[in-house]
Amino acid sequence: MADEKYSFAKDFEAFLPKKEKAATRPRGALLDMGSAVSIATHPPLGQITTLAGGDTVIFYALVEYRHSKDTNASFELNLWHSPTERRADIGGEDGAEWVATVFNLTDDVTTISAPKRIFVLQAENEVGKSTVRYYYRAEVKHTGENPLHFTVRFRETGADGETTAWRWVGDEQNIGDGTILRNARLSEQNSADCIPNLPPKAADAAPASASTTITHDLDSFIGELNSAFRVTNPMTQCHGTQLWVLETSVIAANADGKDESAYTSVSIGTPWHGRFLRWFALVRLWAPWLAPQHGRRTLDRELNGVLCSFLSEADGQHLVFLALSGIDHVQGLFYGEKGEDGQGDKLVLNLRSDSLKSETCKVLVAVGDTFESANAAVMYHARSLVHQMAADQHKITLSEMQTLADEVKPAWLENWYDGLGFCTWNALGQNLSEDKIVDAVDELARQGIRIANLIIDDNWQSIDRAHPGGQFQYTWTRFEADPQQFPNGLKHAVQRIRTLHPTIEHVAVWHALLGYWGGITSAVSGGELARDYASVVVERAHPKRRNLPVAGPMIVVAEPDVQRFFNDFYTFLADCGVDGVKTDAQFMMDTWTSASVRRDLTTAYQDAWTVATLRHFGSRAVSCMSQTPDILFYSQLPQNRPPVLVRNSDDFFPDVPASHPWHVWTNAHNSLFTQHLNVLPDWDMFQTVHDYSRFHAAARCISGGPIYITDTPGQHDLDLIHQMTGNSVYDKTVIFRPSVVGRSLDQYVGFHDNVLLKVGSYHGSASGTGILGVFNVSDRRVLEMVPIARVPGVDSNFNDDTLYLARAHTSGKTTGVPVRADALLTLALDVYEYEIISVYKVQTFSTGDETHPLHVASLGLVDKMAAAATVVGAVYDQQENSGRISVYISLKAPGRLGLYVSGLADGRLTIKDNFLVTMRNKAVPAHCASVSVQDASVLEIDTARAWRELGFKPMMNNEVQLTVYILME
């Protein structure tokens, strides 16, 4: 029987986390009442919530009742909870340790006097006209001596008086129990120089008075700590954390005379003495890529973790482990094993050394009250160690690199980072030609899409395809482009593109770090590169991966000529008009089997590539397939050069449906690590006409990284592109990139937990705006109540007087009134739906009427997904003894500016009587201002129309500046 045809989609799905079968409680049958009921709570089910000190937990519950006929149903809710671990044998209401607390119906959830204000920002048609929502409240005493586990049961009474049996939310919604932990130190986390819910800034030294963490020896946190480690306790650079460095010896390679790496495994110990609730790790999915992995009590035996974190069940502290790699030719990864007594899970360090002598490997360990603080502590210290070690070993290279880096001006990278890009990969396939590329760019222009960056991806090169095994064995013959597909050469093609489309700022080309997937062509087979540069044959192992046969010999440029090779190649590209590169397949170095080759070439290639990109392209480069431990720490962690774009995950696969939620999920979690590297995480290209295009677009807009599309020519969603981009005053297409990298806010939530993925970002300084991207990666509709306090920039100290305004992108609705940090947002998302919530700090002004102060907030360009990131700056002022308020706003591009003003919706203020808008001291035409049709409390100003009608031209900068005067008298 013939082998079944290979299916990449099936192979991909095999790598995804497996969905665990949910445990059910046999407590009564489910009855079909002709309605659909969804229930959400805060604190939430399926998640672990750590609260500050106290003895009472207030629960809120939301019942969403979607009905067909019966609108008179009522519901009874019980909070079913236990202060200790739930026993599997508790099967009914007589369980000794589980008790029921009644939820009371609460109508008053949106008024000023409500203890917690709950808001729905989605449009009515998104919620559904046949949907009724009920809110409930309950209180439970909990001192924090033990975790508080809870779930919810409910029953429904119809209009006919019939009552169902008790039904369990966990069973019906396939969601786990919630857990409450207490940590009294949480209320003291935010300091004056830190933005809430963001990683704390690095400090040279943390004053003792700045930390409330109780100092302990490391064995207080790690059971059976291996005495083979030498443990030191350096000063942490992150307030509120403790830091340790574990050092152990690694045996030398070639100990038996063979040219092979040496492997050593060293048990570290049991995190939290086995008393952890959940763990999170970033693991090597396969050779080039990282991916998140989650678990509860049991550690994965094949973890291959670069970073691991464990959540204590005692008080919700976080214990983070980081193994340094790429220094002294040593690589370290984590995996798990059972303890000697068969109980508990030990964390083990697996080491690979290519050094000819015994070396020392370092593991950094930090404990903190938040994951972000503990994670930052190990990453900040890793920066210091890697920089010092590299400085000691590579003084000449570092000096040259620093000189080149100092010459790179931020303005040179502006369009590279912030311009809309187009990549040929999925758009044109692998059979590239000059005409295909020109036709594609022509079509973009015809559609009104003016790209700033063009990436000519794989298959433009002169490739020797006379190799068995397919593309991944093909080799590169010479610098010049393929003579059949580019008959006039690369230079002609690039000049033609630039002539036809002068708005394209940068043209980059793809190449593998080692030339091509299979290296370079031998001189005897006609390879010009092997003829002109010293070369060496190296062996590759086959990595664990879907249908990528890369094993076997390959020819690469030898160490003495690596720098000359890159310098000559990039000189050729620059002469052709190319001013950027996408350098792929960098992981191939990690497949080399020879210890001497790895030792001689790995850092040589990394240094040569970094220096060459700086010298020729000013760091306009995309580093791809480069998430190997050696590259992550040796090349991407040091801070002595401009940030480079680095692909943050495996590819966008348009034809694999299961890949799309996983792609966004993976990028959000990988960014927990890559946010601390000297890189700009690149969440990859995507297509705007696709079943998941808006899902991907929203993710890119809040990622903090670049945006580039790979649309099939003629297939473009212009509205979606408009939501992602704007036209600057110089008529350039720009993206709106938040100033802080987007990353997952729930580090321990698993992919199949049926919980909304929450990605937090931020734009601006301390007075900036928090951004929350919410994505449903589940296979079912998900309802949640999300606290505003989770959003970056929102101070969770509920005694703080700061007021906020939340706005949803898809509906354009705001909370209508300013809220405090304890407000809750109700979000219901269907499969693969998204929402972007922006939370703005509100400015309050006196009006002479203490009962009606004026609240104002600049919302940015409200038709953009990352509206907050369109704002360059906003300054608010009220003249003394005057009713006039001035708002000075600078925008990255003209468009539809939104300004929240509290007096608009109730009619106290009108556009005609109370507003004046000017640009360059000229009054904006009255018809350019209107009240938003989406939200009556928002003033909208069409700055693009005003710019055109006033006949403005760009001046010294590329910003749009205007002043809004609010007249109260």
Summary of the structure (lengths in Angstrom):
residues: 969
radius of gyration: 29.2
end to end distance: 87.8
largest distance: 90.5
contacts: 3379
relative contact order: 0.09
helix: 23%
strand: 34%
